[in-house]
């Protein structure tokens, strides 16, 4: 039983980075090199959602420590985000993130010349979204 448990532990330790970073990194590179723009949107959405998830985990680390199976639930959620059959990252971005951006009046510049004032505005909007109590309109 000791060897089986050790094998399970090692697979568990590899599953997280493989699912959250290695596969999305590979798929993002493939998307950037392909001629289709559809997959670009999926992987940009994934990195945006994953960044929100990482920020949430950092902010709620002390609470999440006490939630049984948090890591497994997170892996299932990330699997839903990355698997092409579900396109979960695109769904979450379209249904929730884009709606919040529009609701809070973030004006996105089309181009790469973002000034510091625009970046500060976007960060303030993101902070207000993340710190807003649940249920507030």
C-alpha positions in Angstrom: 0.0 0.0 0.0 2.9 2.3 0.7 4.2 2.3 -2.9 0.7 2.8 -4.3 0.1 5.8 -2.0 3.5 7.2 -3.1 2.6 6.8 -6.7 -0.8 8.5 -6.2 0.9 11.4 -4.3 3.4 11.9 -7.1 0.7 11.8 -9.8 -1.3 14.3 -7.8 1.7 16.6 -7.5 2.2 16.4 -11.3 -1.4 16.9 -12.3 -1.7 20.5 -11.0 1.2 22.0 -12.9 0.5 19.9 -16.0 -3.1 20.9 -16.2 -2.8 24.6 -15.1 0.5 25.5 -16.8 2.2 23.0 -19.1 -0.8 22.1 -21.3 -2.1 25.7 -21.5 1.4 26.9 -22.3 1.8 24.4 -25.1 -1.8 25.1 -26.4 -1.1 28.8 -26.3 2.0 28.5 -28.4 0.2 26.3 -30.9 -2.6 28.9 -31.0 -0.2 31.8 -31.6 1.4 29.8 -34.5 -1.9 28.8 -36.1 -3.7 30.9 -38.7 -7.0 30.6 -36.8 -7.9 33.4 -34.3 -10.6 31.3 -32.6 -8.1 29.4 -30.5 -6.2 32.6 -29.6 -9.3 33.9 -27.8 -9.7 30.7 -25.9 -6.2 30.8 -24.6 -6.1 34.6 -23.8 -9.3 34.0 -21.9 -7.7 31.1 -20.0 -4.8 33.2 -18.9 -7.1 36.0 -17.8 -9.3 33.6 -15.8 -6.3 31.7 -14.4 -4.8 35.1 -13.3 -8.0 35.9 -11.4 -7.9 32.4 -9.8 -4.3 32.9 -8.7 -5.1 36.3 -7.2 -8.1 34.9 -5.5 -6.0 32.0 -4.0 -3.4 34.5 -2.8 -6.0 36.7 -1.1 -8.0 33.7 0.4 -5.0 31.5 1.2 -5.8 31.3 5.0 -9.4 30.3 4.4 -8.7 27.9 1.5 -6.3 26.0 3.7 -9.2 24.8 5.8 -11.5 23.8 2.9 -11.2 20.0 2.3 -10.6 19.0 -1.3 -10.0 22.7 -2.5 -7.1 21.6 -4.7 -9.1 18.8 -6.3 -12.0 21.2 -7.0 -9.6 23.7 -8.4 -8.2 21.0 -10.7 -11.6 20.0 -12.0 -12.5 23.7 -12.6 -9.2 24.3 -14.5 -9.8 21.1 -16.5 -13.2 22.5 -17.5 -11.4 25.8 -18.5 -8.7 24.1 -20.6 -10.4 21.2 -22.3 -11.3 22.1 -25.9 -14.6 20.1 -25.6 -15.9 22.6 -23.0 -14.1 25.9 -23.9 -14.8 27.0 -20.3 -12.4 29.9 -20.3 -14.1 31.5 -23.3 -17.5 30.9 -21.7 -16.5 32.5 -18.3 -14.9 35.5 -20.1 -17.9 36.1 -22.3 -20.5 35.7 -19.6 -18.8 37.3 -16.6 -15.6 39.1 -17.2 -16.6 41.0 -20.3 -19.9 41.9 -18.6 -18.1 43.3 -15.6 -15.7 45.3 -17.7 -18.5 46.9 -19.6 -20.6 47.4 -16.4 -17.7 49.3 -14.8 -17.0 51.4 -17.8 -13.5 50.2 -18.6 -12.5 51.7 -21.9 -10.0 49.5 -23.6 -7.5 50.9 -26.0 -7.0 49.1 -29.2 -3.3 49.2 -29.7 -0.2 48.8 -27.5 0.3 52.4 -26.4 -1.4 52.2 -23.0 -0.5 55.1 -20.8 0.0 54.8 -17.0 -3.3 56.5 -16.3 -5.2 53.9 -18.2 -3.4 51.1 -16.4 -4.3 52.6 -13.0 -7.9 53.0 -14.1 -8.1 49.3 -15.2 -6.5 48.2 -11.9 -8.9 50.2 -9.8 -11.9 48.6 -11.7 -10.5 45.1 -11.2 -9.9 45.8 -7.5 -13.5 47.1 -7.1 -14.8 44.0 -8.8 -12.8 41.7 -6.6 -13.6 43.5 -3.4 -17.3 44.0 -4.0 -19.5 42.0 -1.6 -21.5 39.1 -3.2 -25.0 40.1 -4.2 -24.2 43.8 -4.8 -25.5 45.0 -8.2 
